[in-house]
């Protein structure tokens, strides 16, 4: 390694699409409006349309709640002179910790998944899959500067 390792502690996470109250409000409004439409089509005798509208409601609500759940992801990267730590918290709350030697660690773009690949040899972890290209580039530069490479 060519430079001096400086301490760094970064926490990255995706932007939350909606707060819990906003999500509940949107869900309630969508269910109310769709229920009126479903009842109207059923009353007119077009009951098959009601089933498809019901599937739309279920699909949209499932997608909104899944997106909210995914926003609980957290990734922490901590660099010390003797340790390069990557801590990932999944939406379920499960924490996975990977530790590397900062003298050997490589930081490269992860073209398959977007984000960065961090590690060495055949042991790499992907971080920042939810970041934009500009954010990935800034993170890569910040990590490389901290490592002095």
KOLVOKOL-143058 format. One line per 3 residues: number of its first residue (from 1); their letters; for each residue x, y, z of N, C-alpha, C, O, CB. Coordinates in steps of 0.1 Angstrom, whole numbers, plus 2048, in hexadecimal, padded with zeros to 3 digits. Glycine has a CB too. Layout:
KOLVOKOL-143058
NUM> A> X Y Z X Y Z X Y Z X Y Z X Y Z ~ ...
end
This chain:
KOLVOKOL-143058
1> XXX> 808 7F4 800 800 800 800 809 80C 800 813 80D 807 7F6 800 80C ~ 805 816 7F8 80E 822 7F6 80C 82D 800 815 835 802 80C 827 7E9 ~ 800 82D 807 7FE 839 80F 7FA 835 81E 7FB 829 821 7F2 841 80A
4> XXX> 7F7 83F 825 7F3 83D 833 7E4 83B 834 7DD 843 82D 7F8 849 83C ~ 7E0 832 83B 7D1 82F 83D 7CC 839 847 7D1 83B 852 7CE 821 842 ~ 7C2 841 843 7BB 84A 84D 7AE 844 851 7A7 83D 849 7B9 858 846
7> XXX> 7AA 847 85D 79D 841 862 791 847 85A 791 853 856 79B 844 871 ~ 787 83F 858 77B 843 851 770 83A 856 772 82E 858 77D 841 841 ~ 764 840 857 758 839 85B 74D 83E 853 749 84A 855 756 83A 86B
10> XXX> 747 836 84A 73C 83A 841 731 831 843 732 825 843 741 83A 832 ~ 725 836 843 718 82E 844 710 832 837 70E 83E 835 710 830 851 ~ 70D 829 82F 705 82B 823 6F8 824 824 6F7 819 829 70C 828 816
13> XXX> 6ED 82A 81E 6E0 823 81F 6D8 829 813 6DA 835 80F 6D9 825 82C ~ 6CE 822 80E 6C5 827 804 6BC 831 809 6B8 832 815 6BE 81B 7FD ~ 6B7 83A 800 6AD 844 804 6A0 83D 807 69C 834 7FF 6AB 84F 7F9
16> XXX> 699 840 811 68C 83A 814 682 841 80B 681 84D 80A 688 83C 823 ~ 67A 839 804 670 83E 7FB 665 846 802 661 850 7FD 66A 833 7F2 ~ 661 841 80D 656 847 814 657 844 823 65D 83A 827 648 842 80F
19> XXX> 652 84D 82B 652 84A 83A 647 840 83C 63F 83D 834 650 857 842 ~ 647 83A 848 63C 831 84C 62E 837 84B 625 830 846 63F 82B 859 ~ 62D 843 84F 61F 84A 84F 61B 84C 840 610 84B 83D 61F 857 857
22> XXX> 625 851 838 622 854 82A 61E 847 823 614 847 81B 62E 85A 823 ~ 625 83C 826 622 82F 820 614 82A 824 60C 826 81B 62C 825 823 ~ 610 82C 830 603 828 835 5F8 830 82E 5EE 82B 82B 602 828 844
25> XXX> 5FB 83D 82D 5F1 846 827 5EF 843 818 5E3 842 814 5F5 855 829 ~ 5FA 841 811 5F8 83E 803 5F1 830 801 5E9 82F 7F8 606 83D 7FC ~ 5F5 827 809 5EE 81A 809 5DF 81B 80B 5D7 815 804 5F4 810 813
28> XXX> 5DB 823 815 5CD 824 819 5C5 82B 80D 5BA 827 80A 5CB 82C 826 ~ 5CC 836 808 5C5 83D 7FD 5C4 834 7F1 5B9 834 7EA 5CD 84A 7F9 ~ 5CE 82D 7ED 5CD 824 7E2 5C3 819 7E3 5BC 816 7DA 5DB 81E 7DF
31> XXX> 5C2 813 7EF 5B9 809 7F2 5AA 80E 7F1 5A2 808 7EC 5BB 802 800 ~ 5A8 81A 7F7 59B 821 7F6 596 823 7E8 58B 820 7E4 59B 82E 7FF ~ 59F 82A 7E0 59C 82D 7D2 599 820 7CA 590 81F 7C2 5A6 836 7CC
34> XXX> 5A2 817 7CC 5A1 80A 7C4 594 802 7C9 58E 7FC 7C0 5AD 801 7C6 ~ 591 803 7D5 585 7FC 7DA 578 802 7D4 56F 7FA 7D0 584 7FD 7E9 ~ 578 80F 7D2 56D 815 7CC 56C 811 7BD 561 80E 7B8 56E 825 7CD
37> XXX> 578 811 7B6 578 80C 7A8 574 7FE 7A7 56C 7FA 79E 586 80E 7A2 ~ 579 7F5 7B0 575 7E7 7B0 566 7E5 7B1 560 7DE 7AA 57D 7DF 7BA ~ 561 7ED 7BB 552 7EC 7BE 54A 7F1 7B2 540 7EB 7AE 54E 7F4 7CA
40> XXX> 54F 7FC 7AC 548 801 7A0 548 7F7 794 53D 7F5 78E 54E 80E 79B ~ 553 7F1 791 554 7E7 786 54B 7DB 789 544 7D6 781 562 7E3 784 ~ 54B 7D7 796 543 7CB 79A 534 7CF 798 52D 7C6 794 547 7C7 7A8
43> XXX> 530 7DB 79C 522 7DF 79B 51E 7E0 78D 512 7DD 78A 521 7ED 7A2 ~ 527 7E4 784 524 7E4 776 524 7D7 76F 520 7D6 763 52D 7EE 76F ~ 528 7CC 776 528 7BF 771 535 7BB 76B 537 7B0 765 51D 7BE 766
46> XXX> 53F 7C4 76C 54C 7C1 767 555 7BB 772 560 7C0 775 553 7CD 760 ~ 550 7B1 778 557 7AC 784 565 7A6 781 56E 7A7 78A 54F 7A1 78A ~ 568 7A1 775 576 79D 773 580 7A8 774 58C 7A6 778 578 797 765
49> XXX> 57C 7B5 771 585 7C0 772 588 7C2 781 593 7C6 784 57E 7CD 76C ~ 57F 7C0 789 581 7C1 798 58C 7B9 79D 595 7BD 7A5 574 7BE 7A0 ~ 58D 7AD 798 598 7A4 79C 5A6 7A9 798 5AF 7A9 7A0 596 796 796
52> XXX> 5A6 7AE 78C 5B3 7B3 787 5B7 7C0 78E 5C3 7C2 791 5B3 7B6 778 ~ 5AD 7C9 792 5B0 7D4 79A 5B5 7D0 7A8 5BE 7D7 7AD 5A4 7DD 79B ~ 5AF 7C6 7AD 5B4 7C1 7BA 5C2 7BC 7BA 5CA 7BE 7C3 5AB 7B5 7BF
55> XXX> 5C6 7B5 7AF 5D4 7B1 7AD 5DD 7BD 7AC 5E8 7BD 7B1 5D5 7A8 7A1 ~ 5D9 7C7 7A5 5E1 7D4 7A4 5E3 7DA 7B2 5EE 7DE 7B5 5DA 7DE 79B ~ 5D9 7DA 7BA 5DA 7E0 7C7 5E4 7D8 7CF 5ED 7DD 7D6 5CC 7E0 7CE
58> XXX> 5E3 7CB 7CF 5EC 7C2 7D7 5FA 7C4 7D2 603 7C4 7DA 5E7 7B3 7D5 ~ 5FC 7C4 7C4 609 7C6 7BF 610 7D3 7C3 61C 7D3 7C7 609 7C5 7B0 ~ 608 7DE 7C2 60E 7EB 7C5 611 7EC 7D4 61C 7F1 7D7 604 7F6 7C1
61> XXX> 608 7E7 7DC 60B 7E8 7EB 617 7DF 7EE 61F 7E4 7F7 5FE 7E4 7F3 ~ 618 7D4 7E9 623 7CB 7EB 630 7D2 7E7 63A 7D1 7EE 622 7BD 7E4 ~ 630 7D8 7DB 63C 7DF 7D7 640 7EA 7E0 64C 7EC 7E3 63A 7E4 7C8
64> XXX> 637 7F2 7E4 639 7FD 7ED 63F 7F9 7FA 649 7FE 7FF 62D 806 7EF ~ 639 7EF 800 63E 7EA 80D 64C 7E3 80C 654 7E4 815 634 7E0 813 ~ 64E 7DC 801 65B 7D5 7FE 666 7E0 7FD 671 7DF 802 65B 7CC 7F2
67> XXX> 663 7EB 7F6 66C 7F6 7F4 670 7FC 801 67B 7FF 804 667 800 7EA ~ 666 7FE 80A 668 804 817 671 7FB 81F 679 800 826 65A 806 81E ~ 66E 7EE 81E 676 7E4 826 685 7E5 821 68E 7E4 829 671 7D6 824
70> XXX> 687 7E5 814 695 7E6 80F 69C 7F2 813 6A9 7F2 813 694 7E5 800 ~ 695 7FD 816 69C 809 81A 6A3 808 828 6A9 812 82D 692 815 81A ~ 6A1 7FD 82F 6A7 7FB 83C 6B6 7F6 83B 6BC 7F3 845 69F 7F1 844
73> XXX> 6BA 7F4 82F 6C8 7EF 82D 6D2 7FA 832 6D0 806 830 6CB 7EC 81E ~ 6DD 7F5 838 6E7 7FE 83D 6F5 7F7 83A 6F6 7EB 83C 6E6 802 84C ~ 6FE 7FF 835 70C 7FA 833 716 804 839 715 810 837 70F 7F8 824
76> XXX> 71E 7FF 842 728 807 848 736 802 844 739 7F6 844 726 806 858 ~ 73E 80C 841 74C 809 83D 755 811 846 754 81D 847 74F 80D 82E ~ 75D 809 84E 766 80F 858 774 80B 855 778 800 854 762 80B 866
79> XXX> 77D 816 853 78B 813 850 793 818 85C 791 823 860 78F 81A 843 ~ 79C 810 861 7A6 813 86B 7B3 80E 866 7B4 807 85B 7A3 80C 879 ~ 7BE 812 86C 7CB 80E 867 7CD 7FF 866 7D5 7FB 85E 7D6 814 870
82> XXX> 7C7 7F8 86F 7C8 7E9 86F 7BC 7E1 86A 7BC 7D5 86B 7CC 7E5 87C ~ 7B1 7E8 866 7A5 7E1 863 79C 7E9 859 79B 7F5 859 79D 7E0 870 ~ 797 7E1 84F 78D 7E6 846 780 7DE 848 780 7D2 844 792 7E6 837
85> XXX> 776 7E4 84E 76A 7DD 852 75E 7E1 849 75C 7ED 847 767 7E0 861 ~ 757 7D7 844 74B 7DA 83D 73F 7D3 845 73F 7C7 846 74C 7D5 82E ~ 736 7DB 849 72B 7D6 851 71E 7D8 849 71B 7E4 846 72A 7DC 85F
88> XXX> 717 7CE 846 70A 7CF 83E 6FF 7CB 847 6FF 7C0 84C 70B 7C7 831 ~ 6F4 7D3 848 6E8 7D0 84F 6DD 7CE 844 6DA 7D7 83D 6E4 7DB 859 ~ 6D8 7C1 844 6CD 7BE 83A 6C0 7C4 83F 6BF 7C8 84B 6CC 7AF 838
91> XXX> 6B6 7C4 836 6A8 7C9 83B 6A3 7C1 846 69A 7C7 84E 69F 7C8 82F ~ 6A6 7B5 848 6A1 7AD 853 6A8 7B0 860 6A4 7AC 86B 6A4 79E 850 ~ 6B3 7B8 860 6BA 7BC 86C 6C7 7B3 86E 6CF 7B6 876 6B1 7BA 878
94> XXX> 6C9 7A9 866 6D4 7A0 866 6E1 7A8 862 6E1 7AF 858 6D3 794 85D ~ 6EB 7A7 86B 6F8 7AF 868 702 7A5 863 705 79A 86A 6FC 7B6 875 ~ 709 7A9 859 714 7A1 854 721 7AA 854 721 7B5 84F 712 79C 845
97> XXX> 72B 7A5 85A 738 7AD 85C 743 7A6 854 745 79A 856 73B 7AF 86B ~ 74A 7AD 84C 756 7A8 845 761 7B1 849 760 7BD 848 753 7A8 835 ~ 76D 7AB 84C 779 7B2 850 784 7AF 846 786 7A3 843 77D 7B0 85E
100> XXX> 78B 7B9 842 796 7B8 839 7A3 7BF 83E 7A2 7C8 847 793 7BD 82B ~ 7AE 7BB 839 7BA 7C2 83C 7BB 7CE 832 7BB 7CC 826 7C7 7B9 83B ~ 7BC 7DA 837 7BC 7E6 82F 7C8 7E6 825 7C8 7ED 81B 7BC 7F2 837
103> XXX> 7D3 7DF 828 7DF 7DF 81F 7DC 7D7 813 7E3 7D9 809 7EB 7D9 827 ~ 7D2 7CE 813 7D0 7C5 808 7C3 7C8 800 7C1 7C3 7F5 7D0 7B7 80C ~ 7BA 7D0 806 7AD 7D2 801 7AD 7D9 7F3 7B5 7E2 7F1 7A4 7DA 80B
106> XXX> 7A4 7D4 7EB 7A2 7DA 7DD 794 7E0 7DD 78B 7DA 7E3 7A4 7D0 7D2 ~ 792 7EB 7D7 785 7F1 7D5 783 7F3 7C6 78B 7FA 7BF 784 7FF 7DD ~ 779 7ED 7C1 776 7EE 7B3 767 7EE 7B0 75F 7EB 7B8 77C 7E1 7AB
109> XXX> 764 7F3 7A4 756 7F4 7A1 750 7E6 79F 757 7DD 799 754 7FC 794 ~ 744 7E4 7A3 73D 7D7 7A1 733 7D9 795 728 7DE 797 735 7D3 7AE ~ 738 7D5 78A 730 7D8 77D 723 7CF 77D 71A 7D4 777 739 7D5 771
112> XXX> 723 7C4 783 718 7BB 782 70C 7C0 78B 701 7C0 787 71B 7AD 787 ~ 70F 7C6 796 705 7CA 7A0 704 7D9 7A2 6FC 7DD 7AA 706 7C3 7AC ~ 70D 7E0 79C 70F 7EE 79F 715 7EF 7AD 716 7E4 7B4 702 7F7 79E
115> XXX> 719 7FA 7B1 71F 7FB 7BE 72E 7F8 7BE 734 7F9 7B3 719 7F2 7C8 ~ 734 7F4 7C9 742 7F1 7CA 745 7E3 7CF 73D 7DD 7D6 749 7FB 7D3 ~ 750 7DE 7CA 755 7D1 7D0 761 7D4 7D9 76A 7DB 7D4 759 7C7 7C4
118> XXX> 761 7CF 7E5 76C 7D2 7EE 771 7C4 7F3 769 7BB 7F7 767 7DB 7FA ~ 77E 7C3 7F3 784 7B6 7F8 791 7B4 7F2 798 7BD 7EC 77B 7AB 7F6 ~ 796 7A7 7F2 7A2 7A3 7EB 7A1 794 7E9 799 78D 7EF 7AE 7A7 7F4
121> XXX> 7AA 78F 7E0 7AA 781 7DD 79D 77D 7D7 798 783 7CD 7AD 778 7E9 ~ 797 773 7DC 78A 76E 7D7 77F 772 7E1 774 76D 7E0 78A 75F 7D4 ~ 782 77B 7EB 778 77F 7F5 775 78D 7F3 77C 796 7F7 77E 77C 803
124> XXX> 769 790 7ED 764 79D 7EB 756 79F 7F0 74E 795 7F0 765 7A1 7DC ~ 752 7AB 7F4 745 7AE 7F7 740 7BA 7EF 748 7C2 7EB 743 7B1 807 ~ 733 7BA 7EC 72E 7C5 7E4 727 7CF 7ED 720 7CB 7F7 723 7C0 7D9
127> XXX> 729 7DC 7EB 723 7E6 7F3 71D 7F1 7EA 722 7F3 7DF 72C 7EC 7FE ~ 713 7F8 7EF 70E 804 7E8 706 800 7DB 707 808 7D1 719 80C 7E4 ~ 6FF 7F5 7DB 6F8 7F2 7CF 6ED 7FC 7CC 6E8 7FD 7C0 6F2 7E4 7D0
130> XXX> 6E9 803 7D6 6DE 80C 7D5 6E2 81B 7D2 6DA 824 7D1 6D5 80C 7E1 ~ 6EF 81D 7D0 6F5 82A 7CE 6F5 82D 7BF 6F5 824 7B6 703 82B 7D3 ~ 6F4 83A 7BB 6F5 83E 7AD 704 83D 7A9 70D 83B 7B1 6F0 84D 7AC
133> XXX> 707 83E 79C 714 83C 797 71D 847 79D 729 844 7A1 714 83D 788 ~ 718 853 79E 720 85E 7A4 723 85C 7B3 72E 85E 7B7 719 86C 7A3 ~ 71A 856 7BA 71C 853 7C8 726 848 7CA 72E 848 7D3 70F 850 7CF
136> XXX> 725 83E 7C1 72F 833 7C1 73D 838 7BE 746 834 7C5 72B 828 7B7 ~ 73E 841 7B5 74B 846 7B1 751 84E 7BD 75C 84D 7C0 74A 84F 7A5 ~ 748 856 7C4 74C 85E 7CF 750 855 7DB 75A 858 7E2 741 868 7D4
139> XXX> 749 84B 7DD 74C 841 7E8 759 83A 7E5 762 839 7EE 741 837 7EA ~ 75B 836 7D9 768 82F 7D5 774 838 7D7 77E 834 7DC 767 82B 7C6 ~ 772 845 7D3 77D 84F 7D5 780 851 7E3 78C 852 7E7 77A 85C 7CE
142> XXX> 776 852 7EB 777 855 7FA 77E 849 800 787 84B 809 76A 857 800 ~ 77B 83D 7FD 781 831 803 790 830 7FE 798 82D 806 779 824 7FF ~ 792 832 7F2 7A0 832 7ED 7A9 83D 7F3 7B4 83A 7F7 7A0 833 7DD
145> XXX> 7A3 849 7F5 7AB 853 7FC 7AE 84F 80A 7B9 852 80F 7A3 860 7FC ~ 7A4 849 811 7A7 845 81F 7B2 83A 820 7B9 83A 829 79A 83F 825 ~ 7B2 832 815 7BD 828 815 7CA 82D 810 7D4 826 811 7B8 81C 80C
148> XX> 7CA 839 80A 7D6 83F 805 7DB 839 7F8 7E7 839 7F5 7E1 83E 80F ~ 7D2 834 7F0 7D5 82E 7E3 7D0 837 7D8 7D3 834 7CC 7D0 820 7E2
end
